[in-house]
Structures are given as structure tokens and as C-alpha cells.
Amino acid sequence: MKPNLHSRTLTPVRVSEIYDITPTMRRITVTGEGLREFPVQKPAQWMKVFFPSPDNRPPSTRAYTIRQFCPSDARMEIDLVLHGDTGPAGYWAARAQVGSTLQLSMPRAGADINAATKRFVLVGDHTALPAMSAIVAALPERVQIDMFAEVPDERDEQELVTAAQLNLRWTHAGQKTPGTTGQLETQLQQASIDIADCQFWVAGESTMVKNVVAHLCNERLVPKSAIQSAGYWKLGVKGHKE
């Protein structure tokens, strides 16, 4: 019987390592015996992370992508975008130490990679980097990847590891918030992309995601079945959900 990926069962984990990949991205490595049976089946699956709250209040939750996972070592890596010491995740991340505890829900969704895919196009802001990085790492050598990523500045660019052929194009938001500048939409519109046997992954700020998907469907005539998209957040909207 397949595990119920939407089960409310929580897996306790403990922080074993913390380091900053870039000025705005912190990697948290967690371990726990329950991870040996954790049902990760696809790249870029996400889960709810339950952060302990001060004063014995109920834990707060946020959704995060599984960046890397090693069941044999009962180890998982989670990349958190640093927004400052605000919100439950930011408050916890700013104070987390080796030995700090978390609880994880069962993993959900993830990227469906078609065995016949020859090209893969990824578009996202810095909040989508963990998912895009996980997908890139999972793609085989025969696949041509075009990845469009927007981060605050050049210090936030990351070196990605993949066996595939990666064409990575960074844009910098500067004083604005990545995903809200319109640069990702413009870059994609100007790019030469063969859509035959191609899959698309688009994630990040909600309006940007909708603009990119509309461009792909209406101007490039990409079938919706070839596109996976997710609006993680929306400018000016607290607690955005899609």
C-alpha cells in the first residue's frame, strides 16, 4: 500500500548543521530516525515545517521544499530564504542552533519528469531556487535545461550541480523584490526555446507566475499539460495561498 502523502503524521527531526549558502539563503540540515522511512518520491517535493513557538504557544507552520534527501543517513537539507527576524520561520531561523528541533509533515507534490523530455525550462525567483535546484540535480545528461532565476544581486547566485546541459541565466532585482521586477517575464519572452518534448516549471511570486504561464500558453502555444506552476507568495498579501 502506498503511503498517504497528506497524512497529518509528523516526523520529529533535530538540526545537525547550519550554514549560509548566500547572504539571503540559509541551509538547515536535519536528522532523525523517522527520515529513513520518509516517503520522498520526486524532486522538489514540499512539506509543512512546524516551528516551535515561544511561550508554549502552538507551533507555527510554513511550507518548504526538500532540497536534498538521504534516507540511508536519515538526513535532509532545507534551504530557507532569509527575510530578516520577522515571522515564525524568520524568528526561528535567526535563533536556530545545532540541536534545535522541528517537526515535518509528509511530503507532497513535486516535479513530474517525463521520461521522453529532451528540454526542461525553469523560471523562478529566489524563493523557488530550492525547488529548481532539486529538479536540475535530478535531470539526466541527455536533457537540455534553460533556467531563468532572479535573486537580489550577484552575491545570491548559486553554483548548481547537474549531469544535464544547463544554461543558467541570472537576473538581479537590486532594490526591488525578486519576482516583482518584470525581468523574468522579459527574459523568457526574448529567449529562443524549442517547445517540442519540453517541460516547464514556473514558481515564485504569484503575479509573475501567472504572467509567465499566460505567455507560454497564449504566445508560444505550450500545452498546459507541459507546465507545472506554483505561486508561492504574492506581493502585498500576507499568508497568500493558491
C-alpha positions, -999 to 999 in steps of 0.1 A, spaced: 0 0 0 13 34 -9 18 59 20 -7 87 23 13 118 14 -13 140 30 -12 123 64 -11 145 94 16 123 109 46 144 120 82 134 119 105 149 146 139 160 135 169 177 150 192 203 134 227 189 128 242 217 107 235 253 97 253 275 72 246 303 48 248 295 11 244 331 2 236 363 21 198 356 17 197 317 18 204 296 49 207 258 47 194 238 76 205 201 77 182 180 99 184 143 110 160 119 126 154 82 125 119 88 111 136 101 79 147 66 70 111 58 60 102 93 49 83 88 15 102 112 -8 94 101 -43 101 131 -66 125 161 -68 111 193 -54 86 178 -31 75 201 -3 62 197 32 49 217 61 76 226 87 63 230 122 84 257 140 83 257 178 68 290 192 79 308 223 58 309 254 45 273 248 21 285 221 10 261 193 37 257 166 36 278 135 38 262 101 53 271 67 58 252 35 93 244 24 109 224 -4 131 194 3 164 205 -12 184 173 -7 175 140 10 195 109 20 173 83 37 202 59 44 218 86 66 184 98 79 194 133 67 176 161 49 186 196 37 161 225 37 170 259 23 153 289 39 151 324 23 162 349 50 137 378 52 150 392 85 139 384 120 102 385 111 75 358 110 78 324 127 102 310 102 125 340 102 124 342 140 133 305 143 160 306 116 177 336 132 180 317 165 184 281 154 213 262 167 226 226 163 203 206 184 172 227 178 141 207 169 114 208 142 86 186 131 78 178 94 46 168 77 46 141 50 60 153 16 36 164 -12 35 172 -49 70 175 -65 81 177 -101 68 151 -126 97 144 -150 86 128 -183 110 101 -195 107 114 -230 116 150 -221 145 164 -241 143 200 -227 133 215 -194 127 252 -188 126 266 -152 115 301 -143 115 314 -107 125 340 -82 148 333 -52 120 316 -32 119 289 -60 156 283 -60 155 253 -37 129 236 -59 146 245 -92 180 233 -78 165 200 -68 149 195 -102 182 204 -120 201 179 -99 176 152 -108 177 156 -146 198 132 -167 226 141 -190 205 140 -222 183 169 -211 189 205 -221 180 229 -193 172 266 -197 168 281 -162 158 317 -155 163 328 -119 160 362 -102 179 370 -70 187 402 -51 222 406 -65 252 387 -78 261 376 -43 230 355 -42 238 334 -73 244 297 -65 265 271 -83 242 242 -92 253 206 -98 237 186 -125 245 159 -151 223 177 -176 233 205 -200 225 237 -180 220 271 -195 215 293 -164 205 329 -167 206 351 -136 188 384 -132 192 408 -102 164 426 -86 185 453 -70 164 474 -46 132 456 -56 120 422 -45 129 393 -68 99 381 -88 83 416 -89 106 434 -114 92 420 -147 127 409 -157 119 372 -157 89 377 -180 111 398 -203 139 373 -204 116 344 -212 98 364 -239 131 372 -256 146 337 -253 147 312 -282 132 280 -269 122 248 -288 90 237 -271 90 202 -286 94 175 -260 98 203 -234 86 206 -199 82 238 -180 84 246 -142 74 281 -130 73 292 -94 76 322 -71 56 354 -69 20 347 -79 16 375 -105 49 367 -122 39 330 -123 6 339 -140 23 362 -165 48 335 -175 22 308 -178 0 331 -199 29 339 -222 37 302 -226 1 292 -233 -10 321 -254 21 332 -273 42 300 -275 12 277 -276 26 254 -250 0 228 -238 -10 233 -202 -1 196 -196 36 205 -201 36 232 -174 38 229 -137 34 261 -118 31 274 -82 25 308 -68 44 306 -35 37 342 -24 20 374 -36 34 409 -33 14 428 -6 -6 398 5 1 381 38 -5 344 41 -11 340 3 -24 306 -8 -32 292 -42 
